[in-house]
């Protein structure tokens, strides 16, 4: 809004006409509103946990036209754990946890079993991501009366990731910019009807971490 006012004032000065300046301000305000609407997250600002989650959400939003559906910030009942993004779509079901790490510290792996950020082992974070996906799969499966496999992942923003996708302790680890490709570059495994059923079950058994209102 301040931008549109500034545009109006500047236009009024340059054009020596306040009516024209006002018109310019109105046009600028409309443009500003449209741009904000396109960039706004469906997750309210007060409940967003990180910049990383917002960046991942922007990527996932672009998958909607391909039949993918996403739940954000879903709690695992009986715990403090949370799945940042649960994605259900033609290629399967995914749990994506978004991580913003210090870019000054390198990321490395030892024997596909140990993930380090600088000197710090990320074993607890990997185990947590795997456990979250496993619990969510069991809950959704029990609701549907069938087995549901959820692929766990860590989408990392900040430091350079020296691989495309690497499975470490049964968790896919990759640069956050690869979220969409990681999900879509797989074979179709679910029908539209199955996607709807799994998504609806997930809504029932995985409560929102934060109140909707």
N, C-alpha and C positions, 0 to 999 in steps of 0.2 A: 504494500500500500504506500509506503514512503517513497518507493521507487516511482510509482505512478504520479504522486504529488510532485516529485522533483521534475519528472518529465513535463508535467503541465506548466510548472513555473518556468522551466527553461524554454519551452515552446512559446509561452506568453511573451517572454523577454525577446526571443529571437524574432517572433512574428509581430511584436508590438501590438498584440491583440489578445486580451484576456479571454474573450469567447472562444477563439481558436485554441488558446492554451488550455482552457477547460475541456474542450473536446478531445484534445490530445491526451489529457490526463485520464479521461474516461476510457479511451481506447487502450491506454497503457494499463489501466486497472483491469480491464477485461483480459488482456493478454497475460498479465501477472496472475490472475485468478485461474486461468486455464492451465498455465504452467505449474502452479502449485497443486492443482487437482491431479495432474498427471504424475507428479512426484510424491504426493502424499501417500503414506503407508496406511494400510487397512488396520494396522496395529496401533492403537492410540499412543500418543507420545509419552504419556505418563507411565505406560507399562512396557516400553521398549527397553530391553536390557543392554543393548550394545549397538554400536555402529555396524559391527559385523552382521548381526541379525538383520538389520535393515538392508544391507547390501545383498544378502542372500535372498531376502524376501522379494526384492526388486527383480532378481533373476527368475524366481519361481513364478512370479506373477505372469511372466511372459509365456509360461507353459500352459496356462489355462486354456488357451485356444486349441491346444493339442489334446485336451481331455484330462489334464492333470488337475487334482484338487489338493489343497494344502490346508493344514491346521497349524497355527502358530502357538508357541508357548503352552504346550499341553503337559500337565502334571502327571506323574506316575503315582497313583493313589497309595497312601501309606508311607510316602517318602518325601524327601525334599528335592528329588530329582525332577528334571524337566527336559522334554524333547523340544528343542527350539523350533523345528519345522518337521511335521510329519506329512510326507507327500505320497499320494495314492494316484496311480495313473496306469496307462497302458503297459508300461514296462515293469511294473511292480510296486512295492511299498518301501519307502525309504525314511529313515530317521536322520535328519541333518542337524548337527550341532555346529553352530558358527563360533569361531574363535578368532579374537584379535590379539595377536602376539607381537611382542617387541621386535621390530624389523632389524634391530641391531644384532640380535642373537641368531646364529645359524640353526637350521633345522636339519637333523640327521637321523639315520636309522642304523641299528646294528642287527644283523641277522634276521631282518623282518620281524623281530620280536620286541625290540626296544626303540622307542621314539624319544628323541631328546630335543629340547629347545634350549640352545646353549648348553650349560652343564646340568640342566634340570630334566629329570626323567618324567615323561608324560604317561607312565603306566597307569596311574590312578584315573587319568582323564580317559584313556582308552577303555579301561575296564568299566568305567561309568557309562560311556557311550554304548558299549556292547550290552551291558545290563539293562539300560533303558529300552533299547530296541527289543531285547528278549522279553522283558516284562510286558511291553506294549503288544507284542505279537501274541503272547499268551492270553492277555485280556481280550483282545479283539477276536482271537480264535475261539475262546470260550463263548463269547457273545454270538458268534456265527455258527458254532458247532463244526468248525473245520480248521485245519492248520493254516496259519498265516505267518509267512516269513517276512521280517522287516530287516532291511539291509542298513546297518549302522555306519555313520561316517562322521568325520571331522573336516569341516571346510575352514581352512586357515587363511587369515588375512594378515598382511604385514611383512613377514620375512619371505625370502625367496624359497620356494619348494623345489628341490632339485629332481623332481620326477613328475609324471602326469598324474597317475593314480597308483597308490601303493597300499596293499592290505597289510596292516600291522596289528597283530593280536585280534584278527578277525574284524577289524574296523578299517574301512577305506579312508585313506588320508590323502588330501589333495589341496591345491591352491583354491581359495574361495571363488575365483573367477571361473572355475571349471564346473560349478554345480550343475548347470543345465546340461552340459555335454555328458557329465557323469551319469545323469539320470536317463537321458534320451538315447544314448548310444548302446542300448540293449535291445534284445528281441522283445516283441510284444508278448505278454504273458497273461494279461487280464482283459476280460471283455468289459464293455461299458456298464453292464448290469453288475458285474463283480466289483468294479470300481465304486459304484454307488453304494453297494451293500457294505463294503469295507469302510468307506468313508463315514457312513452313517453310524456304523458300529463304533468306530474310533471316537466320534463325537460323544457317544454315550458313555464309553468306559474310560476315556482320558479327559478329565475335566480341565477347563481353562485354568491356567496358573493364576490369572488375575481376573477379577470380576469384569463382566462385559459392560456394566454401567457404573 
